[in-house]
């Protein structure tokens, strides 16, 4: 009887609170090599701009923390374990991004089963015009 009660209570917890048990703590702040990325829940999530379902709305803010950069593009991809290629979500770009300026995506819909959000940044240094890239891997679900 004790096993039965334990099993039933465990099932109830798993079905009632799956997102709370799996979701990463937001906002997520990542900073590396002249870039700062902040991932948070979008304000639009309360309004549910997209169709109801298994989608969460996120807001991304990418800040340049060192030197002025030109031709900056930020590409976002969702990553699922069962796929061999990633699905592109959004591209944001600007001609010039001065120091301490930011680039952002306000309403980025991402399925709840996505484990990782990949953010790829491409840019040119103003001084010599050489191309560079940087990659952030953002965990949207806590590791078990």
PAZAPA-4460 file (N, C-alpha, C; in steps of 0.05 Angstrom, whole numbers, plus 32768, in hexadecimal, padded with zeros to 4 digits):
% residues 144
    n_x    n_y    n_z   ca_x   ca_y   ca_z    c_x    c_y    c_z   seq   type   mol
   8010   7FE8   8000   8000   8000   8000   8011   8019   8000     1      X     A
   8028   8019   800F   8039   8030   8010   8046   8035   7FF4     2      X     A
   804D   8020   7FE6   8058   8023   7FCB   8043   802F   7FB8     3      X     A
   802B   8027   7FBB   8016   8032   7FAA   8012   804F   7FAE     4      X     A
   8011   8058   7FC7   800E   8075   7FCE   8026   8085   7FC4     5      X     A
   803E   807A   7FC7   8056   8087   7FBD   8055   808A   7F9F     6      X     A
   804E   8075   7F91   804D   8075   7F74   8038   8089   7F6A     7      X     A
   8021   8089   7F76   800C   809C   7F6D   8014   80B9   7F73     8      X     A
   8020   80BE   7F8A   8028   80DA   7F90   803F   80E3   7F7D     9      X     A
   8051   80D1   7F76   8066   80D7   7F63   805B   80DE   7F48    10      X     A
   8048   80CE   7F3E   803B   80D4   7F24   802C   80EE   7F24    11      X     A
   801F   80F4   7F3A   8010   810E   7F3C   8024   8125   7F3A    12      X     A
   803B   8123   7F48   804F   8138   7F47   805B   813B   7F2B    13      X     A
   8060   8125   7F1E   806C   8127   7F04   8059   8132   7EEF    14      X     A
   8040   812C   7EF1   802D   8137   7EDD   8023   8153   7EE3    15      X     A
   8023   815B   7EFC   8019   8176   7F02   802F   818B   7F00    16      X     A
   8048   8184   7F05   805D   8198   7F05   8075   8191   7EF4    17      X     A
   8071   8188   7EDB   8088   8180   7ECB   809A   8197   7EC4    18      X     A
   808F   81AE   7EBE   809F   81C5   7EB6   80AE   81D1   7ECD    19      X     A
   80A3   81D1   7EE5   80B2   81DC   7EFC   80C9   81CA   7F03    20      X     A
   80C7   81B0   7EFE   80DD   819E   7F05   80F3   819F   7EF0    21      X     A
   80ED   81A6   7ED8   8100   81A4   7EC2   810B   81BF   7EB9    22      X     A
   80FE   81D5   7EBE   8106   81EF   7EB3   811F   81F9   7EC1    23      X     A
   812F   8207   7EB2   8147   8214   7EBD   813E   822E   7ECB    24      X     A
   814E   8237   7EDE   8148   8250   7EEC   814E   8268   7ED9    25      X     A
   813A   8279   7ED6   813C   8290   7EC5   813C   82A9   7ED5    26      X     A
   8148   82BE   7ECE   8158   82C2   7EB6   8173   82B5   7EB8    27      X     A
   817E   82AE   7EA0   8198   82A2   7E9E   81AB   82B8   7E94    28      X     A
   81C1   82BC   7EA1   81D5   82D0   7E9A   81EF   82C1   7E92    29      X     A
   81F8   82C5   7E79   8210   82BA   7E70   8222   82D0   7E65    30      X     A
   823C   82CF   7E6C   824F   82E3   7E63   8269   82D6   7E5B    31      X     A
   8271   82DB   7E42   828A   82CF   7E38   8296   82E2   7E23    32      X     A
   82B0   82E5   7E22   82BF   82F1   7E0D   82B2   830A   7E00    33      X     A
   82AA   831D   7E10   82A0   8336   7E05   8282   8336   7E00    34      X     A
   8273   8321   7E07   8257   8320   7E03   8249   8318   7E1D    35      X     A
   8231   8324   7E21   8220   831C   7E38   8204   8315   7E2D    36      X     A
   81FA   82FD   7E33   81E1   82F4   7E2A   81CE   82EF   7E42    37      X     A
   81B6   82FB   7E40   81A2   82F7   7E55   818A   82EA   7E48    38      X     A
   8181   82D4   7E53   8169   82C6   7E4A   8155   82C6   7E61    39      X     A
   813D   82D0   7E5A   8128   82D3   7E6E   810D   82CC   7E62    40      X     A
   80F9   82C9   7E73   80DD   82C6   7E69   80D4   82E0   7E5E    41      X     A
   80C7   82E0   7E47   80BD   82F8   7E3A   80A4   8302   7E49    42      X     A
   80A0   831C   7E48   8088   8328   7E54   806F   831F   7E44    43      X     A
   8073   8318   7E2B   805C   8310   7E1B   8052   82F5   7E23    44      X     A
   8061   82E6   7E34   8058   82CB   7E3C   803E   82CD   7E4B    45      X     A
   8039   82E3   7E5A   8020   82E5   7E69   8009   82EB   7E56    46      X     A
   800E   82F7   7E40   7FF9   82FD   7E2C   7FF3   82E6   7E1A    47      X     A
   8006   82D3   7E18   8004   82BC   7E06   7FFE   82C4   7DEA    48      X     A
   8012   82D2   7DDE   800F   82DB   7DC2   800E   82C4   7DAF    49      X     A
   801B   82AE   7DB6   801A   8297   7DA4   8004   8284   7DAD    50      X     A
   7FFF   8270   7D9E   7FEA   825D   7DA4   7FF1   824E   7DBE    51      X     A
   7FDC   8249   7DCF   7FE1   823A   7DE7   7FEC   821E   7DE1    52      X     A
   7FFD   8215   7DF2   8009   81FB   7DED   8023   81F8   7DFC    53      X     A
   8035   81E8   7DF1   804E   81E3   7DFE   8064   81F5   7DF4    54      X     A
   805E   8210   7DF4   8072   8224   7DEB   8075   8239   7E01    55      X     A
   808E   8240   7E06   8094   8256   7E19   80A0   826D   7E09    56      X     A
   809B   8285   7E11   80A6   829D   7E04   80BE   82A7   7E14    57      X     A
   80D4   82AB   7E06   80ED   82B4   7E13   80F5   82CF   7E07    58      X     A
   8106   82DD   7E17   8112   82F6   7E0E   8130   82F3   7E11    59      X     A
   813E   82FA   7DFB   815C   82F9   7DFB   8167   8315   7DF8    60      X     A
   817C   831B   7E07   818A   8334   7E05   81A7   832E   7E03    61      X     A
   81B3   8337   7DED   81D0   8333   7DE9   81DE   834E   7DEA    62      X     A
   81F0   8351   7DFD   81FE   836A   7E00   821C   8367   7DF9    63      X     A
   8226   837C   7DEB   8242   837D   7DE3   8251   838A   7DFA    64      X     A
   8264   837C   7E07   8272   8387   7E1E   828E   8390   7E18    65      X     A
   8297   838D   7DFF   82B3   8396   7DF8   82B5   839F   7DDB    66      X     A
   82BC   83B7   7DD7   82C2   83C2   7DBC   82AA   83C3   7DAA    67      X     A
   82AB   83D6   7D97   8295   83D8   7D84   8298   83C3   7D6E    68      X     A
   8281   83B7   7D67   8281   83A1   7D53   826E   83A9   7D3C    69      X     A
   8273   839F   7D24   8261   83A4   7D0E   8257   838A   7D02    70      X     A
   8241   838D   7CF3   8234   8376   7CE6   822E   835F   7CF9    71      X     A
   8222   8366   7D10   821D   8352   7D25   8203   8344   7D1E    72      X     A
   8203   8329   7D1F   81EB   8319   7D1C   81EA   8305   7D33    73      X     A
   81D1   8302   7D3D   81CD   82EE   7D52   81B8   82DA   7D48    74      X     A
   81C1   82C1   7D46   81B0   82AB   7D3C   81A9   8299   7D54    75      X     A
   818F   8292   7D56   8187   8280   7D6B   817C   8266   7D5F    76      X     A
   8183   8250   7D6D   817B   8235   7D64   8171   8225   7D7C    77      X     A
   815C   8216   7D78   8154   8203   7D8D   8161   81E9   7D88    78      X     A
   8167   81DA   7D9E   8176   81C1   7D9B   8167   81AB   7DAA    79      X     A
   8160   8196   7D9B   8153   817E   7DA7   8166   8167   7DA3    80      X     A
   8167   8155   7DB6   8179   813E   7DB4   8173   812B   7D9D    81      X     A
   815A   8129   7D95   8153   8116   7D80   8156   8120   7D64    82      X     A
   8161   8138   7D60   8165   8143   7D45   8182   8146   7D40    83      X     A
   8189   8143   7D26   81A5   8147   7D1E   81AC   8163   7D15    84      X     A
   8197   8173   7D12   819B   818F   7D0B   8189   81A1   7D1C    85      X     A
   8192   81B9   7D20   8183   81CC   7D31   816F   81DC   7D20    86      X     A
   815A   81E6   7D2D   8145   81F5   7D20   814B   8213   7D26    87      X     A
   814E   8223   7D12   8153   8240   7D15   813A   824E   7D1F    88      X     A
   813D   825F   7D33   8126   826C   7D3E   8124   828A   7D36    89      X     A
   813A   8298   7D39   813A   82B5   7D33   8155   82BF   7D2C    90      X     A
   8156   82D4   7D1D   816F   82E2   7D16   816B   82FF   7D1C    91      X     A
   817D   830B   7D2B   817D   8327   7D31   8197   8332   7D27    92      X     A
   8197   834A   7D1B   81B0   8355   7D11   81B0   8373   7D13    93      X     A
   81C9   837E   7D13   81CD   839B   7D13   81E7   83A1   7D05    94      X     A
   81E8   83B9   7CF9   8201   83C1   7CEB   8218   83C6   7CFD    95      X     A
   8212   83D5   7D13   8227   83DC   7D27   821C   83D8   7D43    96      X     A
   822C   83CB   7D54   8224   83C7   7D70   823A   83D2   7D82    97      X     A
   8236   83EA   7D8C   824B   83F7   7D9D   824E   83E8   7DB7    98      X     A
   8263   83EE   7DC5   8267   83E3   7DE0   8250   83EA   7DF2    99      X     A
   8247   83D7   7E02   8231   83D8   7E15   8215   83DC   7E08   100      X     A
   8214   83D8   7DEE   81FA   83D8   7DE0   81F0   83BB   7DDF   101      X     A
   81D6   83B8   7DDA   81CB   839D   7DDA   81B9   8398   7DC1   102      X     A
   81B5   837E   7DBC   81A5   8374   7DA6   8193   8360   7DB3   103      X     A
   8179   835F   7DAB   8168   834D   7DB9   8151   8342   7DA9   104      X     A
   8146   832C   7DB4   812D   8320   7DA9   8119   8320   7DC0   105      X     A
   8102   832D   7DBB   80EE   8330   7DD1   80DC   8318   7DD4   106      X     A
   80D2   830D   7DBF   80BE   82F7   7DC1   80C8   82E0   7DB0   107      X     A
   80D7   82CE   7DBD   80E2   82B7   7DAF   80D3   829E   7DB9   108      X     A
   80C2   8292   7DA8   80B3   827A   7DB1   80C4   8261   7DAF   109      X     A
   80C5   8252   7DC5   80D5   823A   7DC6   80C5   8224   7DD2   110      X     A
   80C4   820D   7DC6   80B6   81F6   7DD0   80C1   81EE   7DEB   111      X     A
   80AF   81E5   7DFD   80B8   81DE   7E18   80CA   81C5   7E19   112      X     A
   80CA   81B5   7E04   80DC   819D   7E05   80F8   81A3   7DFB   113      X     A
   80FD   81BB   7DF3   8118   81C3   7DEA   812A   81C4   7E02   114      X     A
   8141   81B7   7E01   8153   81B5   7E17   8168   81CB   7E17   115      X     A
   8170   81D3   7DFF   8186   81E7   7DFD   8180   81FB   7DE7   116      X     A
   8186   8214   7DEC   8183   8229   7DD9   81A0   8231   7DD1   117      X     A
   81A6   822F   7DB7   81C0   8237   7DAD   81BF   8253   7DA2   118      X     A
   81D1   8264   7DA9   81D3   8280   7D9F   81EE   8283   7D92   119      X     A
   81ED   8289   7D78   8206   828D   7D69   8208   82AA   7D61   120      X     A
   821F   82B6   7D67   8224   82D3   7D62   823A   82D5   7D4D   121      X     A
   8235   82E4   7D38   8249   82E9   7D24   824D   8307   7D22   122      X     A
   8266   8310   7D1F   826B   832D   7D1D   8286   8332   7D10   123      X     A
   828B   834B   7D0A   82A5   8355   7D00   82B0   836A   7D14   124      X     A
   82CA   8369   7D19   82D7   837D   7D28   82D9   8396   7D17   125      X     A
   82D4   83AD   7D22   82D5   83C6   7D13   82F1   83CD   7D0A   126      X     A
   8305   83C6   7D1A   8320   83CD   7D14   832B   83C0   7CFB   127      X     A
   8327   83A6   7CF8   8333   8398   7CE1   831F   838A   7CCF   128      X     A
   8306   8389   7CD6   82F2   837D   7CC5   82F2   835E   7CC5   129      X     A
   8302   8352   7CD7   8303   8335   7CD8   82E9   832A   7CE5   130      X     A
   82E0   8313   7CDA   82C7   8307   7CE5   82CD   82F5   7CFD   131      X     A
   82BA   82F5   7D10   82BC   82E5   7D28   82A1   82D8   7D2E   132      X     A
   82A1   82C3   7D3E   8288   82B7   7D48   828B   82AF   7D64   133      X     A
   8274   82AE   7D72   8274   82A4   7D8E   825A   8294   7D91   134      X     A
   825B   8280   7DA2   8244   826E   7DA6   823D   826D   7DC4   135      X     A
   8224   8271   7DCA   8219   826C   7DE5   8206   8254   7DE3   136      X     A
   8209   8242   7DF7   81F6   822B   7DF9   81E7   8230   7E13   137      X     A
   81CD   8235   7E11   81BC   823C   7E28   81AB   8225   7E30   138      X     A
   81AF   8219   7E48   819E   8203   7E51   8183   820D   7E5A   139      X     A
   816E   8204   7E4D   8153   820D   7E54   8146   81F9   7E68   140      X     A
   8152   81E2   7E6B   8148   81CF   7E7E   815F   81C6   7E90   141      X     A
   815A   81C2   7EA9   816F   81B9   7EBB   8176   819C   7EB5   142      X     A
   8190   8197   7EB8   819A   817B   7EB4   8191   816A   7ECC   143      X     A
   818A   8151   7EC6   8181   813F   7EDB   8198   8133   7EEA   144      X     A
***
